């Protein structure tokens, strides 16, 4: 049985900010608890990824290597970039330096394991959560038995993947102990926030979304006390005093938000919080007031459109009246909101996009901003893939491993750009993906952290845009 496991977080993308490898830390912790000797190599800040990997292999001599792939690409319709070529170079390098058994996983892999295994020329991939599958995989004797572990997909000689062991079992949650595995000061120097996940899964069927493939089709909620213990531990072992809840939808399932925030208040946690995904559906004034009392200062709100036809086509499960109702509540609250919109979805045309522009003009107050994404990444197994096939935007044989995007045939990107440029009255409060690539963003984050500017840093978008124009 392999006894030494090297976990490698392959993500090196730092725009708009480096992402703490929470998933890799979770897997490393589970391997440690299973009795393995474990090291985590985070390549995000490595000057030379191959040299760092070589040094880690030479020093640790691993029997097994777990590769974490967070994203397949940057999901940028206007400037697409795949990360897999760099990962393939890393895999080839590892094979030339080590005979260790390799398991690849992560959210990017779970979306299309067959294609990833074939591209990387690997044999085994985790589909879904890795905490329970990885220890079982590395504990088994022989590659043939390892490929039958629940949650592990195996590539056949035909280049296809199957999972003899079925889906990974959703076992009990463990605490990831980020400070044990990750060099948190490097991340906190660029944004003083650490991630916390209080639940997994999603019961919705949004047309474009892959959460169900990654985290499962039902809500799985952690015990609130364990989540608060994790926050307190991070505050004790690091200088973090701000945390982001990275759950798929923070205000679902019913009662989750209230139970967790009540526990934070009961325990007297003196920290600041943000939320990475808040749905307009069912949002209440009481929830916003509770969030304020518990220290939640900002949230990303994800309607994706303000037009009923587009919302229905995207399968969001709420209509434009619900979006406006939520916006009224947020506008009258203390919560800073970053409203996210996917432009160019099915049924999008000048009229529906005009409704989104009207929404932005009405509700973007001084404390709020909007993030506008043009085009939607197409992934296999989603409803959007079916629509793209129907509209002739992709062919049935396309593996979709390289970035492919949906943009409504009823509109062109140039028409959309013109409508936005002419219609939005406060463009300085609107962010697009190209804005996040500007070098000034990194400088602003470093300066903001050094001088203690209040987060979230997207609140300074207009200043960053002004600095970019001057350069």
N, C-alpha and C positions, 0 to 999 in steps of 0.2 A: 504493500500500500504506500502511495506517495506520502511523505511526511512533511515536506517543505513546499509550501505553495506561495508563489509570487503572483500577487494581484496587480495588474497594470491598468491604470486608467489612461486610455489613449487620447482623450479629448485635449486638443491644444488650441481650440478657438477661444479668443479672449474678447471678442466683440459681441454685444455691447459691454459685457463684463465677463470675467472668468467665472465658470460655474463650479462650485464646490462638488467633488465627486461623491455625493451622498450614497448612491447606489453601490459603488465600488467599496466604500467603507462598510456598508451593510453586509456585503458578501464576505469581506475580510473578517469582520467580527464573527460571523456565523462559522467560518472555517476555524477560527481560533477556538470558539466554544466547542467545536467538534473534535478538538484535540490536535489540530495541525499546527506546525510552526508557520507563521504567516508574516509576510512583508507586503506593503502596498507601495508601488512605484507610481507616482503621479507625474505625468509627462507635461502637464499644462505649462509649467514655467521652465522646463528643461531647455537649455540653449541648444543642445544636440540630443535629440530623442534616442538615436541609435547608440550613442556613446553612453548615455544614462542607463539604457537597457543592458548594454554589455557589462557595465560596472556592476549592476544589480545581479545579473546572472553569475558573474565571476565571484562576487562576494557571498551570495546566498546559496548557490548551486541548487536551484529548485528542482523538485521532482515533478511538479505540476505548475502550469501557468494559466491564470484566468485573465482573459482580456476583456475589458469593459469598453464597449463602443456606445457612446451616448447618442450621437446623431449620425445619420448617413451623409447629410449635406446641410447647407445653410438655409434651405427652403426659400431662397431668394429668387423670385421669378425674373427680376431685372438683372441680376448678376449671380447666376447659379454657380455653386462650387461644391464638388463632392469631396468628402474626407476619406473615402475608402482607398484611394490610391496610396495615400500616406500610411494607412493602416496595413495595406498589403506589403509595402516595403518593410514595415516593422515585423510582420509575420515572417517574411522570408529571412530577415536578419536573425530572428529568434531561432528559426529552424537550423540556420547555419552555425549557431552557437550552443544549442542545447537540444537534448533528446527528451525534454520534459513533455508530458502529456499536456495538450493545449485545449482549453475550453473557452469559447468566445460567447459573450452575452452582452446585455445592456439593452436599453430601449430601442436603439436603432436596429439591433439584430432581431429582436422579437417581432418586428413588423414584417420582415421578409427573410426568415432564416435560410431558406433554400438558396436564394440568390446570393446572400452574403457568404455562405459556406463555399459556394462554387467560386466566387470572385476571389476569396482569400485563400482558396485551396486548403481548407481545413475540414475536419471530419465531424466535429461535434459543436452544437450551439445550444445555449439555454433559451427556451421560449418562455417568457414571463419572468417571474421572480427567481433570483439566483440563490437566495439564502439557504433554501432547502435542497435544491438540485445540485449545487456545487459540491457540498460535502459528500453527498452520495456518489457523485460522479468520480471524485478523486479517491474515494474509499474503495471503489470496486477494483478487482484485479482484471486486467486485460481490457483492451479497447472495445472488444465485442460486447462485454457485459456493461461497460460504461455507457455504451450507446443505448442501453435499454432502461436507463434511469428515468423516472418520471420527470417530465419537464425538459428533457434533453433531446434535441433533434439530431439525427444522424444522417450524414450524406451517403448515398449509395454510390455504386460504381457508375451509375447513369448520371450522376451529378445532381440528383434530387435528394431531398431530405425527408425522413420520416421520423416519427416519434413512437417507437414501440412501447415505451413506458407510459404513454399518455401524458396528460397535463400534469404540471407540477402541483403538489399538494400545498394548499394554503395553510401552512402551519402557524403556530403562534408567532407574534411579532417579538423581535429582540430589539435592544437599544444599540444603535450603530456606534456610539462613542467616537464622534468625528475627531476629537482632539487626539485620540490614540493613533489614528491612521493618516490624518491629513495635516499638512503644514498650514494650519489655519492663519497664522500671522500674514502669510503671503496674500491670502484672499482678503483678509480684513483690512489690509493696507490699501486695497482698491475699492472696497465697499464694506462698511462695518456691519455686515449682516450675514448670519448663518442660516441655512435651510433647516426646516423641521417638517416632517411629514406625519400627520395625525391619522390618516386613513389612506386606503387604496381602492382602486376599482372605479367603475362608472356604470350606471344602469341605462344611460341614454344612448341613442343611436344617431348622433349627428353624422351627417352625410360623409364628412371628410376625416373624421377623427379616428385615431389609432389607440386610444387609451384602453379600449376593451381588450385589444391584443396584448398590450403591455402589462396591464394591472388586473385584468379580469372583468367580468360582466356584472359583478355585484359589489355593493359597498362592504368594505372590511375596515372596521373602526378600531383603532388602538384604544386601550384603556386610558382615559384622560390623565390619571395620576402618573402613568408611565411617560406620557408626553411632557408633562410639567417637570418630572424628574430629569428628563433628558435636557430640558432647557436650563434647569438649575445646575446640572453637571457641567454644561457648556459654559455657563457664567462663572463657575468655580475654576475651570481649567483653562479658559481663554479670556480674552478681554472683550468678547462679544457681549453687547447689551441690546442688540437688535436681532430679530429673528423673522424669517419669512415662512409662512405656512405654504408649502408647495403642493397641497392637495389639488386634485383635479377640479373640484367645485367646493369651495369652502362652506357654502350655505346649504349643502345637502350631504347626507340624508337629513330628514327632519329631526331637529333636536341636537344634531352633532355640534354645530357652532355654539349653541347655548351651553351645552354640557362642558365643552372644553374651556370656554372663556369663563364660565362660573368657577371652574377649578383653578384657573389662573388667578382670579380675584380672591378666591378663598385662601390660596397659598401666599397671597401678597407679593406676587412676582413684580419686581420693579424693572420692567423691560419694555421695549418698544417693538411693535409687531407690524408686519405687512402681510398681505394676502395676494397670492399669485393668480387666483382665479375665483371671481365672484360672479354668480349668475344673476341677471335681472329677475329671473323667475322666482316669485314668492318672497322677494326681499322685503323686509318690514322695517318700520321706523324703530321698533323695539330692538331689532337685531343691530341696527346701526348705532343706537344709543349704548347697547351692551359692548359693542366693539370699541367705542370711544372710551368707555370706563375701563376696559381691560388693556388699553394701550395700543389698539390697532389704529395706526395713523394713516395708512394708505392701502389701496387695493387695485388690482387689475380687474376690470369688469369686461366680460366677454360676450356681448350681444352678437357680434360679427356683422350685423346690418341693422339699419333702422327702418327697413321696408318690409312689409308683411309678406310680399311675394317671395323675396329672397330668403327671409327667415323660414318660410314654409318649405322652400326648395332645399335648404340646408338641414332641415329636420331638427330645428332648434327646440321645438316644444313650447315656444311662446311667441306672441305676436308683437307688433310694433307698439300697441297700447301698453303692454307690459314693460317694454323698454322705456317708454316715456314716463310711465308711472315710477319706475325705479330711478330714473334720472331726476325726477322731481324730489324724491326722498334724499338722494345723494347730494343734490345741490343745496338742500337746507340743512345738511349735516356737516360735521367737522371732517369727515373722511375725504382725503385727497384721492381722486379717481383717475386711472389711466384707462380710457375706453378703447377697446380693441375692435377693429373692423377688418374683415376679409373682403376686399374689393374684387369684383369680377366673378362671383360665384354663379351657379345656375340661376337662370331667370333675371340676372342683373342686366339692366339697360339704363339709359339716361334718366328715366323717371325714377327707378329705384335708387340709383346712386344719388339722385337729387334729394331724395328723402333723407339719406344719410348725411349729406351736406347740410340740409336744413336742421337736422338734429344737432350737428356740431355747432352750428351758429347759435342755436338756442341754448344749449346746455354746457358748453365749455366755459366755465367760470374761471376766475383768476387762479383757483387752486387746482384745476383739472387740466388734463391733456388727453390727446388721442394718439393711438398707434395704428397706422394704416398699412396694411399688407396688400400688395397687388398680386393677384393670382394665388391659387391654392395648390399646394403640392399634392400630387396624386399618388396614393398608395394602394397596392393590391388588397383585395378583400374588403374595401370600403365601398359605400354606395356611390361615391364620387367617381371611382374607377368605372363603374357600370355606366354612369352618365357620360364620362369621357369617351368610352367605347361607342356609345350611341351617337355622340356628336362627332365622331371621327377624329378626336384629338389625339388618341393613342390607338395602336393596333393590338389585336388580341395576342400577338406573340411578344409584345414588349414586356421585358421583365421589370421595368420601372426602377431598377437599381440606381441608375443615373437620374438626376432630377428631371421630372416631367410635371407640367403644371396645367391646371385648368383655368381658362379665362373665357368668360361668356361669349359665345358667338354673336350675341346681340349688341356687343360693345367692343371697341378696340381699346388697347391700353392708352393710346394717344388721346382718344375721346375722353377717357376717364381722367387722364392727367389734366386736360384742358378744363374739364368741368370742375375739378378740384381747385385748380389755380385761380379760376375766375370766381368760384362760388364761396370758398371758405374765407370768412372775414378775419380769422385769427390764425393764419398759417404758422405763426411762430409757436403755437401750442400743439402742432401736429407733427408726429414723428413717423418716418418711414424707414425701411430696412437700410437704405443707403445712408441715411443720417447716422445710424448706429455704427457704421464703418469708419466714420471720420476720426483721424488721429487725435483731434482735440478732445474727443470723448474720454479717452484714457487719461489724458492730462487732467481733465476736469475732475475725474474720479479720484486721482491721487491727491490733487490739491484739496478737494472737498473733504476727503478723509483726514488729511493732515491738519486742517484748520477746524475740523469739526462741524462742517456744514450739515444741516439737517437733511436726512434722507426723506423720500426717495430722490435719487439724483435726476430722474427724468423731469422733476419740477424745474430744473435749470435749462431746459431745452432751448428756450429762446436765446439765452446767453451763449450756449454752445454754438448755435447756428450763427449768431453774430460774429463770434470768434472765427468760425470757419470761413465766413465771407471775407473777413479782413485778411486771412491768410491767402 
